[in-house]
Amino acid sequence: MTFLYILVPIAVVLVIIAIWVFIWAVDSGQYDDLDGPAHSILFDDEDPAHIEAQSEQKSAKPDEKESLKKHSPADDERSNRP
């Protein structure tokens, strides 16, 4: 029974560390782009076409705040009409 006095605090400390690591990973942007690194291994980094495609992709992404400002509830009503 005395082993519980040791194992329970150790378990609580490990859970706190796991939560802290997860929060750090989310805040530092570890989950921002899950597909990019998987696809980038297929291409040569020094290929001019690949470099051009990467720069076009970065410039083509609209700001999320801008797209949210443009959306209104009236848009939803118009899209639901036959």
C-alpha positions as CSV (number, residue, x, y, z in Angstrom):
1,M,0.0,0.0,0.0
2,T,2.9,2.3,0.6
3,F,3.9,2.1,-3.0
4,L,0.8,4.2,-3.8
5,Y,2.3,7.1,-1.9
6,I,5.1,7.1,-4.5
7,L,3.3,6.1,-7.7
8,V,0.3,8.5,-7.5
9,P,2.5,11.7,-7.3
10,I,4.8,10.3,-10.0
11,A,1.7,9.7,-12.2
12,V,0.4,13.2,-11.5
13,V,3.7,14.8,-12.4
14,L,3.9,12.8,-15.6
15,V,0.4,14.0,-16.6
16,I,1.3,17.6,-15.9
17,I,4.5,17.3,-18.0
18,A,2.5,15.7,-20.9
19,I,-0.1,18.5,-20.8
20,W,2.7,21.1,-20.8
21,V,4.5,19.5,-23.7
22,F,1.3,19.3,-25.7
23,I,0.4,23.0,-25.0
24,W,4.0,24.0,-26.0
25,A,3.7,22.0,-29.2
26,V,0.4,23.6,-30.2
27,D,1.7,27.1,-29.3
28,S,4.9,26.7,-31.2
29,G,3.2,25.7,-34.4
30,Q,4.1,22.1,-34.5
31,Y,0.6,21.2,-35.9
32,D,0.2,24.0,-38.4
33,D,1.1,22.2,-41.6
34,L,0.8,18.4,-41.4
35,D,0.9,17.7,-45.1
36,G,3.7,20.0,-46.3
37,P,6.6,18.1,-44.8
38,A,5.3,14.8,-46.0
39,H,5.1,16.0,-49.6
40,S,8.3,18.0,-49.5
41,I,10.4,14.9,-49.2
42,L,9.4,13.9,-52.7
43,F,10.9,17.0,-54.3
44,D,14.4,18.2,-54.7
45,D,14.9,21.4,-52.7
46,E,17.2,22.9,-55.3
47,D,14.8,22.3,-58.3
48,P,13.8,25.7,-59.7
49,A,10.2,24.5,-60.4
50,H,9.8,23.4,-56.8
51,I,11.1,26.7,-55.4
52,E,8.7,28.6,-57.6
53,A,5.8,26.4,-56.6
54,Q,6.6,27.0,-52.9
55,S,6.7,30.7,-53.3
56,E,3.4,30.7,-55.3
57,Q,1.7,28.6,-52.6
58,K,2.8,30.9,-49.8
59,S,1.6,34.0,-51.7
60,A,-1.7,32.3,-52.7
61,K,-2.9,31.6,-49.2
62,P,-5.4,34.2,-48.2
63,D,-5.4,35.6,-44.7
64,E,-7.9,33.7,-42.6
65,K,-9.1,36.9,-40.9
66,E,-9.8,38.4,-44.3
67,S,-11.9,35.5,-45.4
68,L,-13.9,35.5,-42.2
69,K,-14.6,39.2,-42.6
70,K,-16.0,38.7,-46.1
71,H,-18.4,35.9,-45.0
72,S,-21.8,37.0,-43.8
73,P,-24.9,35.2,-42.6
74,A,-26.7,36.4,-45.8
75,D,-24.2,34.3,-47.8
76,D,-25.5,31.2,-46.1
77,E,-29.1,32.1,-46.9
78,R,-28.3,32.7,-50.6
79,S,-26.5,29.3,-50.9
80,N,-29.4,27.4,-49.4
81,R,-31.9,28.7,-51.9
82,P,-32.7,26.4,-54.9
